[in-house]
Amino acid sequence: MAQVVRAALVQATWTGDTESMIAKHEAHAREAARRGAGIIGFQEVFNAPYFCQVQDPEHYRWAEAVPDGPTVRRMSELARETGMVVVVPVFEIEAPGHYYNTAAVIDADGSYLGKYRKHHIPQVKGFWEKFYFRPGNAGWPVFDTAAGKVGVYICYDRHFPEGWRQLGLEGAQLVYNPSATSRGLSAHLWQLEQPAAAVANEYFVAAINRVGREEYGDNDFYGTSYFVDPRGRFVGDVASDKDEELLVRDLDFGLIDTVRQQWAFYRDRRPDAYQGLVRP
């Protein structure tokens, strides 16, 4: 497997309906593939508005099965067509009353590899997610894809270091962090937390944020999506804070070994001393 992986992400404005939103992401994916990308990831619940700005049961209508729902099936076809790995965040229904904030991971041949379910669920003004989602119960999978070993951590998860570390221990080389975060709430953390996680766990992170305002609330999603390397450095420019954008970047996975040998954080871990971290 090549050490340099060309990776892509999309930060998008809401179109007003699912069909046009999916079509827009398909167009971005085809452009990324034309530019040589081997993997692409989309923002949190990419095929819907960020409906969690309100608490209203009408929004359960956005939920669908994973992997057998229409969006994941369509994204599998897209992956097969483009030859790219695709990270697909959607609102998942498992059974009546069992809903999750989920990302499916599809390999470059269109095969479904598995899902990550968001563990940490916020419930604050403008982010009423506990109204909709159960906490994730599918662990911290790392997927062995055509583009390398890929993990997912969703939005609010990023404030919790434990999952970042678990993904590193499971061998992640690249972690996609699809998000929907608003200007003024935690914007000052956006360019701190993911670079810090990349350094602490010595892998690449793709941080994706929505951009623009949507009809269900006052949240101003500020984009500024980016890739960051295991030294905490941005790979290329950060995306716009106002406009939709496709980022395509070359990630040198050889840097992971270099940094792990130089900084040796995994060597010097002390799991024998960490029991207090799991006390209720």
C-alpha positions as CSV (number, residue, x, y, z in Angstrom):
1,M,0.0,0.0,0.0
2,A,1.3,3.5,-0.9
3,Q,2.5,5.6,2.0
4,V,1.0,8.7,0.5
5,V,-2.8,8.7,0.4
6,R,-4.8,11.4,-1.4
7,A,-7.8,12.2,0.8
8,A,-10.8,14.4,0.4
9,L,-13.5,16.0,2.6
10,V,-16.6,18.1,1.8
11,Q,-18.1,21.0,3.9
12,A,-21.5,21.8,2.4
13,T,-24.4,24.1,2.7
14,W,-27.9,22.6,3.1
15,T,-29.8,22.6,-0.2
16,G,-33.3,22.2,1.2
17,D,-34.0,18.6,0.4
18,T,-32.3,15.2,0.6
19,E,-32.2,14.3,-3.1
20,S,-30.3,17.5,-4.1
21,M,-28.0,17.3,-1.1
22,I,-27.0,13.7,-2.0
23,A,-26.6,14.7,-5.7
24,K,-24.3,17.6,-4.7
25,H,-22.1,15.3,-2.6
26,E,-21.9,12.8,-5.5
27,A,-20.7,15.6,-7.7
28,H,-18.0,16.6,-5.2
29,A,-17.0,12.9,-4.9
30,R,-16.6,12.6,-8.6
31,E,-14.5,15.7,-8.7
32,A,-12.3,14.4,-5.9
33,A,-11.9,11.1,-7.8
34,R,-11.0,13.0,-10.9
35,R,-8.3,14.7,-8.8
36,G,-7.0,11.3,-7.7
37,A,-8.5,11.0,-4.2
38,G,-8.7,7.5,-2.7
39,I,-11.0,8.4,0.2
40,I,-13.6,11.0,0.9
41,G,-15.7,11.9,4.0
42,F,-18.8,14.0,4.4
43,Q,-20.2,16.1,7.3
44,E,-22.4,15.0,10.2
45,V,-25.9,13.7,9.0
46,F,-24.8,14.9,5.5
47,N,-28.0,14.1,3.7
48,A,-30.2,16.2,6.0
49,P,-30.3,19.6,7.7
50,Y,-29.0,19.8,11.2
51,F,-32.4,19.3,12.7
52,C,-31.1,19.0,16.3
53,Q,-31.5,22.7,16.6
54,V,-35.0,21.9,17.6
55,Q,-36.8,19.1,19.4
56,D,-39.6,17.9,17.2
57,P,-40.7,14.3,16.4
58,E,-41.2,15.2,12.7
59,H,-37.5,15.0,12.3
60,Y,-37.4,11.2,12.9
61,R,-38.4,11.1,9.2
62,W,-34.7,11.7,8.3
63,A,-33.7,8.3,9.8
64,E,-32.9,5.3,7.7
65,A,-31.4,1.8,8.1
66,V,-27.6,1.2,7.9
67,P,-26.5,-0.4,5.7
68,D,-29.7,-1.3,4.0
69,G,-31.2,2.2,3.7
70,P,-31.3,4.1,0.4
71,T,-28.5,6.5,1.2
72,V,-25.9,4.0,2.1
73,R,-26.8,1.8,-0.8
74,R,-26.4,4.8,-3.1
75,M,-23.1,5.7,-1.6
76,S,-22.0,2.1,-2.1
77,E,-22.7,2.5,-5.8
78,L,-20.8,5.8,-5.7
79,A,-17.8,4.2,-4.1
80,R,-17.8,1.4,-6.7
81,E,-18.1,4.0,-9.5
82,T,-15.3,6.2,-8.3
83,G,-13.0,3.7,-6.7
84,M,-12.9,5.7,-3.5
85,V,-13.5,4.8,0.1
86,V,-16.5,6.8,1.3
87,V,-17.3,7.8,4.9
88,V,-21.1,8.4,5.1
89,P,-22.6,10.1,8.2
90,V,-26.4,9.6,8.5
91,F,-29.3,9.4,11.0
92,E,-29.7,5.7,11.6
93,I,-32.8,3.7,12.7
94,E,-32.0,0.3,14.0
95,A,-35.5,-0.6,15.3
96,P,-38.5,1.5,16.5
97,G,-37.2,3.8,19.2
98,H,-33.6,2.9,18.5
99,Y,-31.9,5.8,16.7
100,Y,-28.2,6.6,16.4
101,N,-26.0,9.3,15.0
102,T,-23.9,7.0,12.7
103,A,-21.3,6.9,10.0
104,A,-21.1,4.0,7.6
105,V,-17.7,3.2,6.0
106,I,-17.7,1.9,2.5
107,D,-14.6,0.5,0.8
108,A,-13.4,1.4,-2.7
109,D,-15.1,-1.5,-4.3
110,G,-18.5,-0.6,-2.9
111,S,-18.5,-3.1,-0.1
112,Y,-19.9,-2.0,3.3
113,L,-17.2,-2.4,6.0
114,G,-19.2,-1.4,9.1
115,K,-20.4,1.6,11.1
116,Y,-19.4,3.9,13.9
117,R,-22.1,5.2,16.3
118,K,-21.5,8.5,18.1
119,H,-20.8,7.8,21.7
120,H,-21.2,11.2,23.4
121,I,-24.6,12.9,22.8
122,P,-25.0,16.6,23.7
123,Q,-28.2,18.2,25.0
124,V,-27.7,22.0,25.1
125,K,-29.4,24.9,23.3
126,G,-29.2,24.4,19.6
127,F,-27.8,20.9,19.9
128,W,-30.7,18.9,21.3
129,E,-29.3,15.5,20.3
130,K,-30.5,13.4,23.2
131,F,-34.0,14.0,21.9
132,Y,-33.1,11.9,18.8
133,F,-30.1,9.7,19.4
134,R,-29.1,6.9,21.8
135,P,-25.4,6.8,22.8
136,G,-23.3,4.7,20.5
137,N,-22.9,1.0,21.4
138,A,-20.7,-0.3,18.6
139,G,-17.3,0.4,20.1
140,W,-14.4,2.1,18.4
141,P,-13.9,0.3,15.1
142,V,-11.0,0.9,12.8
143,F,-11.7,-0.2,9.2
144,D,-9.1,-1.7,7.0
145,T,-9.8,0.1,3.8
146,A,-8.2,0.4,0.4
147,A,-6.9,3.8,1.6
148,G,-5.5,2.5,4.9
149,K,-6.8,2.1,8.4
150,V,-9.6,4.5,9.0
151,G,-11.6,5.5,12.1
152,V,-14.5,7.8,12.7
153,Y,-15.3,10.1,15.7
154,I,-18.4,12.3,15.4
155,C,-18.7,16.0,16.3
156,Y,-19.2,16.3,20.1
157,D,-17.1,13.1,20.6
158,R,-14.0,15.3,19.8
159,H,-14.2,16.9,23.3
160,F,-13.5,13.5,24.9
161,P,-9.9,12.2,24.6
162,E,-10.6,8.6,25.4
163,G,-12.1,7.7,22.0
164,W,-9.3,9.4,20.1
165,R,-6.9,7.2,22.1
166,Q,-8.9,4.0,21.5
167,L,-8.8,4.6,17.8
168,G,-5.1,5.0,17.9
169,L,-4.7,1.8,19.9
170,E,-6.8,0.0,17.3
171,G,-4.3,1.1,14.6
172,A,-6.0,4.1,13.0
173,Q,-3.9,6.1,10.5
174,L,-6.6,8.6,9.6
175,V,-9.7,9.6,11.6
176,Y,-12.6,11.4,10.1
177,N,-14.4,13.8,12.5
178,P,-17.7,14.8,10.8
179,S,-19.3,17.7,12.7
180,A,-21.9,20.4,12.9
181,T,-20.5,23.1,15.1
182,S,-21.6,26.7,15.4
183,R,-19.8,30.0,15.5
184,G,-19.7,31.4,19.0
185,L,-20.3,28.1,20.9
186,S,-16.9,26.5,20.6
187,A,-15.2,28.0,17.6
188,H,-12.1,28.8,19.6
189,L,-11.7,25.0,20.2
190,W,-12.1,24.0,16.6
191,Q,-8.4,24.5,15.7
192,L,-7.1,23.3,19.1
193,E,-8.8,20.0,19.8
194,Q,-8.3,18.0,16.6
195,P,-4.7,19.0,16.1
196,A,-4.0,18.1,19.8
197,A,-5.7,14.7,19.2
198,A,-3.6,14.2,16.1
199,V,-0.4,14.9,18.1
200,A,-1.4,12.9,21.2
201,N,-2.4,9.9,19.2
202,E,0.0,10.3,16.3
203,Y,-2.2,9.9,13.3
204,F,-4.0,12.1,10.7
205,V,-7.3,13.8,11.4
206,A,-9.9,15.1,8.9
207,A,-12.0,17.7,10.7
208,I,-15.3,18.5,8.8
209,N,-17.8,21.2,9.7
210,R,-21.0,22.3,8.0
211,V,-21.1,25.8,6.6
212,G,-23.9,28.4,6.6
213,R,-27.3,28.8,8.3
214,E,-30.2,26.5,8.1
215,E,-34.0,26.8,8.6
216,Y,-34.4,25.1,11.9
217,G,-32.4,27.5,14.1
218,D,-29.9,30.3,14.5
219,N,-26.7,28.2,14.4
220,D,-24.1,29.7,12.1
221,F,-22.0,26.8,11.0
222,Y,-18.5,28.2,10.2
223,G,-16.9,25.6,8.0
224,T,-13.1,25.9,8.3
225,S,-12.6,22.2,7.7
226,Y,-9.1,20.8,7.4
227,F,-6.7,17.9,7.5
228,V,-4.1,17.8,10.2
229,D,-1.0,15.6,10.4
230,P,0.5,13.7,13.4
231,R,2.7,16.7,14.3
232,G,-0.4,18.9,14.6
233,R,0.3,20.8,11.4
234,F,-2.5,21.7,8.9
235,V,-2.1,19.9,5.6
236,G,-2.6,22.7,3.1
237,D,-5.0,25.5,3.7
238,V,-8.0,25.4,6.0
239,A,-11.4,25.7,4.2
240,S,-13.5,28.8,4.1
241,D,-15.6,29.9,7.0
242,K,-18.5,31.0,4.7
243,D,-18.5,28.9,1.6
244,E,-19.0,25.3,0.5
245,E,-15.7,23.6,-0.3
246,L,-14.1,20.4,-1.4
247,L,-10.6,19.8,0.1
248,V,-8.2,17.3,-1.5
249,R,-4.9,16.7,0.3
250,D,-1.9,14.3,0.1
251,L,-1.3,12.6,3.4
252,D,2.1,10.9,4.0
253,F,1.3,8.0,6.2
254,G,5.0,7.3,6.5
255,L,5.0,10.3,8.9
256,I,3.1,8.3,11.4
257,D,6.0,5.9,12.0
258,T,8.5,8.7,12.0
259,V,6.5,10.6,14.7
260,R,5.8,7.5,16.8
261,Q,9.6,6.6,16.8
262,Q,10.5,10.2,17.6
263,W,8.0,11.1,20.3
264,A,7.3,7.5,21.5
265,F,4.0,8.4,23.2
266,Y,2.7,4.8,22.8
267,R,5.8,3.3,24.3
268,D,5.5,5.5,27.4
269,R,1.8,5.0,28.1
270,R,0.9,3.8,31.6
271,P,-2.3,1.8,31.3
272,D,-1.5,0.1,34.6
273,A,-1.9,3.6,36.3
274,Y,-5.1,4.7,34.6
275,Q,-7.7,2.8,36.5
276,G,-9.2,6.0,37.9
277,L,-10.2,7.1,34.5
278,V,-13.0,4.6,34.3
279,R,-14.6,5.2,37.7
280,P,-18.2,6.4,37.4
